[in-house]
Amino acid sequence: MLRSTEPAGAMTAPQPPLCDSVTVEIVRGAIRATQAEMEALLERTAISAFIREKKDFYTGLFDADGVMAVGSNVPIFGDMTSPVFQHFPPDTMREGDLYWYNDCYGSRGAVSHSNDQVLLAPVFHEGRRCAFVMCWAHFADIGGLRAGSISPDTTDIFQEGIMIPPTKLIDAGRTNEAALAIFHRNSRFPSQSLGDMRALMASNALGVKRVQEILARFGADMVADALRQLLARTRQLVRTKLAETFPYGTHRFTDAIDADGHGHGPFRIRFALTREAVPGGEDRFIFDATESDDQAYGPVNFLMNPGVPGMALGLYYLGGDPGQVCNAGGPQSIDEVRLREGSLLWPHYPAPLGMRGLTMMRVLAALNGLINVAGGGAPAAHSAYVIALIRGTFRTEEGALERFLLADGIGVGYGARPNADGIDAVYFVAQENYPVEFLEAGYPVRLRTYGIARDSGGAGRYRGGCGIVREYEVLAEEAVLAVRIDSVKNPPWGMAGGMCGGVGRAVVNPGTPQERVYEPLSDGNPLKRGDILRIQTGGGGGHGHPYDRPEAQVLEDVLGGFVSAEAARRHYGVVIAGRSVDEAATRRLRADRPEVRSFHRNEYVDVIS
């Protein structure tokens, strides 16, 4: 069993503050602006769609010891610097150095699937190492079994592309071009890989420059102290919120993903959080995932860095407050993280990891469930974003056949909150759905339909967010589809009387004699010119009894295309006549109020198991 008692950097002994509160806020704003500027440069200069349009990247700044000082609001990462430090001690680093890796197992899940390339650079001021800057981005193809390097068919990580152990990419300003050439040679789309790496390197160089400017303005000691105060502030805030949420004792929650693409599943994720009193000291918070199911044969394993639970809980408790920063204070708020080797969340090498996004999204939902069983106010469960990989050839205007790879990540519905509806059509955090114009201009497809998946949001006093419907007309000569849809057998749970979210599906030529329904997690699905591919994504769970939703809001949902008139009657007890509510019929229906229980997944239950 893996035990982590120092997630994402150990706390140092308290030191007398140098910065007053105003200076701390100025430094906070400066490093936050630096991180945002790095993101903007990466977004605007990358070549591949998943970086440029989908915004599948991350930037972060770290203190002189490699402890995260500020990062993007993506709650799936832990200790990003130690993998490099194990091979290249910080005291041996020089100005102008740049380090690179994508090794999932070698980094203990700091990067959790091989497509994500990490760059890390030290920042010096007057000869003193004062900070680090880091950025990573998802590269479209790095070799492996199939184009895109991610497939439900894989059975080990070697089939998911080239693995880069921590490597010195730039040595005091001199680039290791041979290492880059080997990497790009392993891609089916090397020019795209080359452009994305240049964008990633440029973003990192910009971060180094901006942090050096901050150091020149405030001085190394003042910046270091400001970062220490910000870290301590976040840690204290998260620990205070944990204590408010979790009474003494152990709290448990279980969630599940459906399958691994090889006929196995479901796989259950079992979490426990224990709060212990320590005489004469701080309470201890222990996160335990050791009872989660064994690792999968297919690529849905999630090598979860020990810092992830604290990072995710930290972001939840920060609640998007612009006055706070995402840093290692979240992971440091958890005193111990326990993971079991050989489990879904800490698989043995070389288990495949490429589609770990399904499990990662269910991990985040399970953390919401853990908060809720303790009496907190987290949202109901969300669906896992859907990926459609269409690979094939199309004929150019000159008549030549050209290869293409369309990796379309499609948004889903998020769970309703205790005081608001869930969010509709969200991919993941700040990442976006591809616009129609971009898809049609860049790939051999035509979008026939793009809209809200009606009735996909779970019914409740607050409705779960709705998913998406996309219909692609295939203009390629031939293509193969890989599709990734979860939460079909185990839909996102609703809570406090709210109902579970709707499910997704992939079907070709719907409503015709040629209709084919594809397995929700599958590859090798054939497509030909003229086929219509319809993908529908799932919705989030509802919150609160559906009969408590005001009639006017139900009517608005029906008129807006989020809820059908039939679902309004069946789930909400609201009868719609034309464009208005039949108040008398609604009163009769709502007089017979159905009984509900704590959670809903296909049926009402007291415990999700």
C-alpha positions in Angstrom: 0.0 0.0 0.0 1.2 3.5 -0.9 1.1 6.0 2.0 1.8 9.6 1.4 2.2 11.9 4.4 3.9 14.7 2.5 1.7 15.4 -0.5 2.9 18.0 -3.0 5.6 19.5 -0.7 6.0 19.4 3.0 5.1 22.3 5.2 8.2 24.2 6.5 8.5 25.8 9.9 6.8 29.1 10.3 9.0 32.2 9.6 8.5 35.8 10.6 6.6 37.5 7.7 8.5 40.0 5.5 5.5 41.1 3.4 2.6 43.1 4.6 -0.9 42.1 3.4 -0.9 44.6 0.5 2.4 43.3 -0.9 1.2 39.8 -0.7 -1.9 40.7 -2.8 0.2 42.5 -5.3 2.5 39.5 -5.7 -0.5 37.2 -5.9 -1.9 39.2 -8.7 1.4 39.3 -10.5 2.0 35.6 -10.4 -1.6 34.9 -11.4 -1.3 37.3 -14.3 2.0 35.5 -15.4 0.2 32.2 -15.3 -2.7 33.5 -17.4 -0.3 35.1 -19.9 1.5 31.8 -20.4 -1.9 30.2 -21.1 -2.8 32.9 -23.6 0.4 32.5 -25.5 0.0 28.7 -25.6 -3.6 28.9 -26.8 -2.7 31.4 -29.6 0.4 29.7 -31.0 -0.2 26.0 -30.7 -1.0 24.0 -33.9 -3.2 21.2 -32.8 -6.9 21.7 -32.2 -6.9 20.0 -28.8 -4.6 22.7 -27.5 -5.6 25.7 -29.5 -9.4 25.2 -29.5 -10.0 22.8 -26.7 -7.6 24.5 -24.3 -6.3 21.2 -23.0 -3.2 22.6 -21.3 -2.0 23.7 -17.9 0.5 26.3 -16.5 1.9 26.7 -13.1 4.5 28.5 -11.0 6.4 27.0 -8.1 8.6 28.3 -5.3 12.4 27.7 -5.0 11.7 24.3 -3.5 9.3 23.2 -6.2 6.1 23.7 -4.2 3.2 24.9 -6.3 2.5 28.6 -5.8 -0.2 29.0 -8.4 -1.7 26.8 -11.1 -4.7 26.6 -13.4 -8.0 25.6 -11.9 -7.8 22.0 -13.0 -8.1 19.6 -10.1 -6.3 16.5 -11.4 -2.7 17.1 -10.7 -0.4 16.7 -7.8 3.4 16.9 -7.4 4.8 18.1 -10.8 8.4 18.9 -9.8 9.7 15.9 -7.8 9.9 13.7 -10.9 12.5 16.0 -12.3 14.3 16.6 -9.0 14.8 12.9 -8.6 17.0 12.9 -11.7 18.3 16.4 -11.7 18.8 17.8 -8.2 17.7 21.5 -8.0 21.2 22.6 -6.8 22.7 21.4 -10.0 20.4 23.4 -12.2 21.5 26.5 -14.2 19.9 29.5 -15.7 18.6 28.6 -19.2 17.8 24.9 -18.3 14.6 23.3 -19.4 13.3 19.8 -18.4 10.8 17.6 -20.1 8.8 14.4 -19.3 5.6 12.6 -20.0 6.4 9.4 -18.1 3.2 8.5 -16.1 4.7 5.8 -13.9 8.0 7.5 -13.5 6.3 10.6 -12.2 3.9 8.8 -9.9 0.9 10.1 -11.8 2.0 13.7 -11.9 1.2 13.3 -15.6 -1.5 10.7 -15.9 -1.6 9.8 -19.6 1.3 9.9 -22.1 -0.1 12.5 -24.5 0.5 15.3 -21.9 4.0 16.7 -22.3 5.4 18.6 -19.3 8.1 21.3 -19.4 9.7 22.7 -16.3 12.3 25.5 -16.0 14.1 27.0 -13.0 14.0 30.8 -12.6 17.1 32.6 -11.3 17.6 36.1 -9.9 21.1 37.4 -9.3 22.5 33.9 -9.4 20.0 32.5 -6.9 17.4 29.9 -7.8 14.1 31.5 -6.8 11.2 29.7 -8.6 10.2 27.2 -11.3 7.7 27.6 -14.1 5.9 24.7 -15.7 3.4 24.1 -18.5 2.0 21.0 -20.2 -0.3 20.4 -23.1 -2.0 17.4 -24.7 -0.3 16.4 -28.0 -2.6 14.9 -30.6 -0.5 12.0 -31.6 2.7 10.5 -30.0 2.7 7.1 -31.7 1.2 4.0 -30.3 -1.4 1.5 -31.5 -3.7 3.9 -33.2 -3.7 7.5 -34.5 -4.3 9.8 -31.5 -2.4 7.5 -29.2 -5.5 6.8 -27.1 -7.8 3.9 -27.8 -10.1 1.5 -25.9 -8.2 -1.3 -27.6 -5.0 -0.8 -25.7 -3.8 -3.3 -23.1 -0.5 -1.7 -21.9 1.0 1.7 -21.9 3.5 0.9 -24.6 0.6 0.9 -27.0 -0.2 4.5 -26.0 2.9 6.2 -27.6 6.4 7.2 -26.7 7.4 7.7 -23.1 9.8 10.4 -22.1 11.5 10.1 -18.7 12.7 13.3 -17.1 15.1 14.7 -19.6 17.2 17.9 -19.8 15.8 19.4 -23.1 17.8 22.6 -22.8 21.1 22.7 -21.1 22.0 26.3 -20.1 20.4 27.6 -23.3 21.5 24.8 -25.7 18.6 22.6 -27.0 18.8 18.9 -27.3 17.6 18.7 -30.9 18.2 15.0 -31.2 15.8 14.2 -28.4 13.1 16.4 -30.1 13.8 14.7 -33.4 13.2 11.3 -31.9 10.0 12.5 -30.3 8.6 14.0 -33.5 9.6 11.0 -35.6 7.2 8.9 -33.4 4.2 11.0 -34.4 2.0 10.3 -37.4 1.6 14.1 -37.7 5.2 15.4 -37.0 4.7 19.0 -38.2 1.8 19.4 -35.7 4.0 17.9 -33.0 6.8 20.3 -33.8 4.5 23.3 -33.8 3.0 22.4 -30.5 6.3 21.8 -28.8 7.5 25.2 -30.0 4.4 26.8 -28.5 4.9 24.9 -25.2 8.6 26.0 -25.1 7.6 29.6 -25.8 5.0 29.6 -23.1 7.6 28.3 -20.6 10.2 30.9 -21.7 7.6 33.7 -21.2 6.9 32.4 -17.7 10.6 32.5 -16.8 10.8 36.1 -18.1 7.8 37.4 -16.2 8.8 35.7 -12.9 12.3 37.3 -13.3 10.6 40.7 -13.7 8.6 40.1 -10.5 11.8 39.1 -8.6 13.6 42.2 -9.9 10.7 44.4 -8.7 10.2 42.9 -5.2 13.3 41.0 -4.4 13.8 37.3 -3.9 13.2 37.3 -0.2 9.9 39.3 -0.4 8.6 37.0 -3.2 9.5 33.9 -1.3 7.7 35.2 1.8 4.6 36.2 -0.2 4.5 32.7 -1.7 4.8 31.1 1.8 2.0 33.2 3.1 -0.3 32.4 0.2 0.5 28.7 0.7 -0.3 28.8 4.4 -3.5 30.8 3.7 -4.8 28.2 1.3 -3.9 25.3 3.5 -5.6 26.9 6.5 -8.7 27.8 4.6 -9.1 24.2 3.2 -8.4 22.6 6.6 -11.0 24.9 8.2 -13.6 24.0 5.5 -12.7 20.3 5.9 -13.4 20.6 9.7 -16.7 22.3 9.0 -17.7 19.6 6.6 -16.5 16.4 8.2 -17.3 15.5 11.8 -14.9 13.3 13.7 -14.9 9.7 12.4 -14.8 8.1 9.0 -17.1 9.0 6.0 -17.4 6.8 2.9 -18.7 7.0 -0.6 -18.7 4.7 -3.6 -19.1 5.4 -7.3 -18.4 3.4 -10.4 -17.4 3.5 -14.1 -19.1 1.2 -16.5 -16.4 -0.8 -18.3 -12.9 -0.9 -19.7 -13.5 -1.6 -23.3 -12.6 -5.2 -23.0 -15.7 -6.7 -21.5 -14.9 -6.0 -17.9 -16.7 -3.8 -15.4 -18.2 -2.1 -13.6 -15.2 -0.8 -11.6 -16.0 0.8 -8.2 -14.2 3.7 -6.7 -14.4 3.6 -2.9 -13.3 6.6 -0.9 -13.1 7.2 2.8 -12.1 10.3 4.7 -11.3 10.1 8.4 -10.9 13.0 10.8 -9.0 12.2 13.9 -8.4 14.3 17.0 -4.8 14.7 18.0 -4.2 15.7 21.7 -2.3 18.9 21.8 -2.1 19.2 18.0 -4.0 19.7 14.8 -6.6 17.3 13.8 -5.5 14.7 11.2 -7.3 14.2 7.9 -6.7 10.8 6.2 -7.9 10.1 2.7 -8.2 6.4 1.9 -8.8 4.8 -1.6 -7.5 1.4 -0.8 -10.8 -0.3 -1.1 -11.3 0.7 -4.8 -11.5 -2.2 -7.2 -8.5 -3.9 -8.8 -6.9 -2.4 -11.9 -8.6 -2.8 -15.3 -7.3 -4.8 -18.3 -8.2 -1.9 -20.5 -7.0 1.8 -20.5 -9.4 3.3 -17.9 -6.8 3.0 -15.0 -6.1 6.3 -13.3 -2.6 6.6 -11.8 -3.8 9.1 -9.2 -0.9 11.2 -7.8 -1.3 11.4 -4.0 -1.7 15.2 -4.3 -4.9 14.9 -6.4 -7.5 14.4 -3.6 -6.3 17.5 -1.8 -6.0 19.5 -5.0 -9.6 18.7 -5.9 -11.0 19.3 -2.4 -8.9 22.5 -2.3 -10.4 23.9 -5.5 -13.9 23.0 -4.3 -13.4 24.9 -1.1 -11.8 27.8 -2.8 -15.0 28.0 -4.8 -13.6 30.1 -7.6 -12.8 33.0 -5.3 -10.6 35.4 -7.3 -8.9 36.5 -4.1 -7.4 33.0 -3.7 -5.0 31.0 -5.7 -4.8 27.3 -6.5 -1.6 26.0 -4.9 -0.1 23.2 -2.9 -2.1 24.3 0.2 -4.9 22.0 -1.0 -2.8 18.8 -1.0 -1.0 19.9 2.2 -4.4 20.1 4.0 -4.6 16.3 3.8 -2.3 14.7 6.3 -2.2 11.2 4.7 -3.3 9.7 1.4 -3.6 5.9 1.1 -3.6 4.1 -2.2 -3.4 0.4 -2.9 -1.0 -0.9 -5.5 -2.7 -2.9 -8.2 -6.0 -1.0 -7.8 -7.8 1.1 -10.4 -6.3 4.2 -8.9 -2.7 2.9 -8.5 -2.2 0.2 -11.2 0.9 -1.8 -11.7 3.2 -0.8 -14.5 2.6 -1.2 -17.5 -1.2 -1.1 -17.3 -2.7 1.2 -19.9 -3.8 4.7 -18.8 -4.9 6.5 -22.0 -8.6 6.8 -21.2 -8.1 7.6 -17.6 -10.3 10.6 -18.1 -13.4 8.4 -17.5 -12.1 7.4 -14.1 -10.8 10.8 -13.3 -14.2 12.4 -13.8 -15.8 9.7 -11.6 -13.2 10.4 -9.0 -14.3 14.0 -8.9 -17.9 13.0 -8.6 -17.1 10.6 -5.8 -15.4 13.4 -3.9 -18.6 15.4 -4.3 -20.4 12.3 -2.9 -18.0 12.1 0.0 -18.7 15.7 0.9 -22.4 15.2 0.6 -22.6 12.1 2.9 -20.8 14.2 5.5 -23.4 16.9 5.3 -21.7 19.3 2.9 -23.3 21.0 -0.1 -21.5 19.7 -3.1 -23.2 19.3 -6.5 -24.8 16.1 -7.6 -22.8 13.9 -10.0 -21.7 15.0 -13.4 -21.3 12.9 -16.5 -17.8 12.2 -18.0 -17.0 14.3 -21.1 -17.2 12.3 -24.3 -14.4 11.8 -26.8 -14.9 10.8 -30.5 -11.8 10.0 -32.4 -12.4 9.8 -36.2 -9.4 8.7 -38.2 -9.2 8.1 -41.9 -8.5 9.6 -45.3 -10.2 12.3 -47.4 -9.7 13.4 -51.0 -8.3 16.9 -51.4 -9.4 19.3 -54.2 -6.5 18.1 -56.2 -7.8 14.5 -55.9 -5.0 13.2 -53.6 -5.8 11.1 -50.6 -4.8 12.7 -47.3 -4.8 11.3 -43.8 -6.8 13.1 -41.0 -7.4 12.7 -37.3 -10.4 14.4 -35.7 -10.4 14.2 -31.9 -13.6 15.8 -30.8 -14.2 16.2 -27.1 -17.8 16.9 -26.4 -19.4 18.5 -23.4 -21.8 17.0 -20.9 -24.1 18.1 -18.2 -22.9 18.8 -14.7 -24.7 18.1 -11.5 -27.2 20.5 -9.9 -26.1 22.4 -6.8 -28.1 22.8 -3.6 -29.1 26.3 -4.8 -28.8 26.3 -8.6 -29.2 24.2 -11.7 -26.3 22.3 -13.1 -24.2 23.7 -16.0 -25.2 22.6 -19.5 -22.9 21.4 -22.2 -19.5 21.7 -20.4 -16.4 19.8 -21.6 -14.1 20.2 -18.5 -13.6 23.3 -16.4 -12.5 26.0 -18.9 -12.1 23.8 -21.9 -14.5 24.4 -24.8 -16.6 22.5 -27.4 -15.3 22.9 -31.0 -17.3 25.5 -32.9 -19.2 24.2 -36.0 -17.3 26.5 -38.3 -14.0 25.2 -37.1 -15.0 21.5 -37.5 -16.3 22.0 -41.0 -13.3 24.1 -42.2 -10.7 21.8 -40.8 -12.1 18.2 -41.2 -14.0 16.2 -43.7 -17.3 16.4 -41.8 -20.5 18.5 -42.0 -22.4 19.2 -38.8 -26.1 18.6 -39.4 -27.1 19.0 -35.7 -25.5 20.7 -32.7 -27.7 21.4 -29.7 -28.9 20.5 -26.3 -29.8 16.9 -25.6 -33.4 17.3 -24.3 -34.3 15.5 -21.1 -30.6 14.6 -20.3 -30.5 16.7 -17.2 -31.7 14.9 -14.0 -35.0 16.2 -12.7 -35.0 18.0 -9.4 -35.8 21.2 -7.6 -32.6 22.2 -9.3 -32.3 20.6 -12.7 -29.1 18.8 -13.7 -27.2 20.2 -16.6 -28.0 18.9 -20.0 -25.6 17.2 -22.5 -25.1 17.7 -26.2 -26.3 16.2 -29.5 -23.9 16.3 -32.4 -24.7 14.8 -35.9 -21.7 14.6 -38.3 -22.1 13.8 -41.9 -19.0 12.0 -43.0 -17.3 13.5 -46.0 -14.2 11.3 -45.8 -13.6 8.5 -48.2 -13.3 6.1 -45.3 -12.9 6.4 -41.5 -12.7 4.5 -38.3 -14.4 5.7 -35.1 -13.3 5.3 -31.5 -15.8 6.5 -29.0 -15.6 7.0 -25.3 -18.8 7.3 -23.4 -19.3 6.3 -19.7 -22.1 6.5 -17.2 -24.5 4.5 -19.3 -25.1 1.7 -16.8 -24.2 3.8 -13.8 -25.6 7.3 -14.7 -24.6 10.4 -12.7 -26.5 10.2 -9.4 -29.0 12.8 -8.2 -29.3 13.7 -4.6 -31.7 14.9 -1.9 -34.6 13.8 -4.1 -33.1 14.8 -7.4 -33.0 12.2 -10.2 -30.0 10.8 -12.0 -28.8 12.3 -15.3 -29.5 10.9 -18.7 -27.1 8.7 -20.6 -25.1 9.1 -23.8 -25.0 6.9 -26.9 -23.4 6.7 -30.4 -25.4 5.6 -33.4 -24.8 5.7 -37.2 -27.6 6.5 -39.6 -30.3 6.8 -37.0 -33.8 6.0 -38.0 -32.8 4.2 -41.2 -32.4 0.5 -42.2 -28.7 1.1 -42.0 -28.8 2.1 -38.3 -26.0 0.8 -36.1 -25.5 1.4 -32.4 -21.9 1.4 -31.3 -20.7 0.2 -27.9 -20.1 3.2 -25.7 -16.5 2.4 -25.2 -15.2 0.9 -28.4 -12.8 1.3 -31.4 -12.6 0.1 -34.9 -16.1 1.2 -35.8 -16.3 1.7 -39.6 -17.6 4.8 -41.2 -17.9 5.6 -44.9 -18.7 8.7 -47.0 -22.4 9.8 -46.5 -22.8 8.1 -43.1 -24.5 10.2 -40.4 -22.9 9.8 -37.0 -25.1 10.9 -34.1 -23.5 11.3 -30.7 -25.5 12.2 -27.6 -23.8 13.0 -24.3 -25.1 12.5 -20.8 -26.4 15.0 -18.3 -25.9 15.7 -14.6 -27.9 14.6 -11.6 -30.7 16.8 -10.2 -30.9 18.2 -6.6 -34.0 18.3 -4.5 -37.5 16.9 -5.1 -38.6 17.6 -8.7 -42.1 18.6 -7.5 -40.5 21.5 -5.7 -39.3 23.1 -8.9 -41.5 26.2 -9.6 -43.9 25.6 -12.5 -42.7 28.7 -14.3 -39.1 27.3 -14.4 -40.4 23.9 -15.7 -42.3 25.8 -18.4 -39.2 27.8 -19.3 -37.2 24.5 -19.6 -39.8 23.1 -21.9 -40.0 26.2 -24.1 -36.2 26.4 -24.2 -35.8 22.8 -25.4 -34.2 21.4 -22.2 -37.2 19.3 -21.0 -39.9 17.7 -23.0 -43.6 18.3 -22.2 -43.9 14.5 -21.5 -40.9 14.6 -19.0 -42.4 17.7 -17.4 -45.5 15.8 -16.6 -43.8 12.5 -15.7 -40.9 13.8 -13.5 -42.0 17.3 -12.4 -45.8 16.9 -12.2 -46.3 19.9 -14.4 -48.8 19.7 -17.3 -47.9 21.9 -20.3 -50.7 23.0 -22.6 -49.3 24.7 -25.6 -47.0 27.5 -24.3 -48.5 27.7 -20.8 -49.0 25.6 -17.6 -52.3 23.9 -17.1 -52.5 24.9 -13.4 -55.5 22.7 -12.5 -54.1 19.6 -14.0 -50.7 20.4 -12.4 -52.3 20.8 -8.9 -53.9 17.4 -9.3 -50.7 15.7 -10.3 -48.6 17.4 -7.6 -51.1 16.5 -4.9 -49.8 12.9 -5.2 -46.2 13.6 -4.3 -43.8 10.7 -4.9 -41.5 9.6 -2.0 -37.8 10.1 -2.5 -34.6 9.1 -0.8 -31.1 10.4 -0.4 -29.7 9.4 -3.8 -31.1 8.4 -7.2 -29.3 6.2 -9.8 -32.0 4.5 -11.9 -34.0 4.2 -8.6 -34.0 6.0 -5.2 -31.6 4.6 -2.7 -30.1 5.7 0.7 -26.6 4.8 -0.3 -24.8 4.5 -3.6 -22.8 1.3 -3.7 
